[in-house]
């Protein structure tokens, strides 16, 4: 792990870890929101939405680990407190009391936010030649854009 961190300028590392920490917070809050909606969705489209929301939160749960491990590969601290995620995240939690359409709309907005967060991270990692972070960010952009398309298709 030290090898990756040793090759990156300290200022670049700070910028990269900042972007990764933002991504971690956004993904963590989005994960819990999607799981909450998975538990609480009702209506005529219950089956497919229940399954889609599960697919989203399971994907995001794995993404949290990938992002946190990238922070550690850069020899930095990966925040793990949910209170800090909520303070930092551009995505807001929800109590789960919403119609199926409202849930779709909120999760769609969250996917667009996540895509933007990872796009910013990809730009920073490209600027600093951190191809590992860039590759991860690009993959996450594709995942969030796909989930946005799937959610948009329900509207």
PyMOL commands that set and color helices and strands:
alter all, ss='L'
color gray80, all
select helices_A, chain A and resi 2-6+10-40+46-73+82-88+100-127+131-152
alter helices_A, ss='H'
color red, helices_A
deselect
rebuild
show_as cartoon
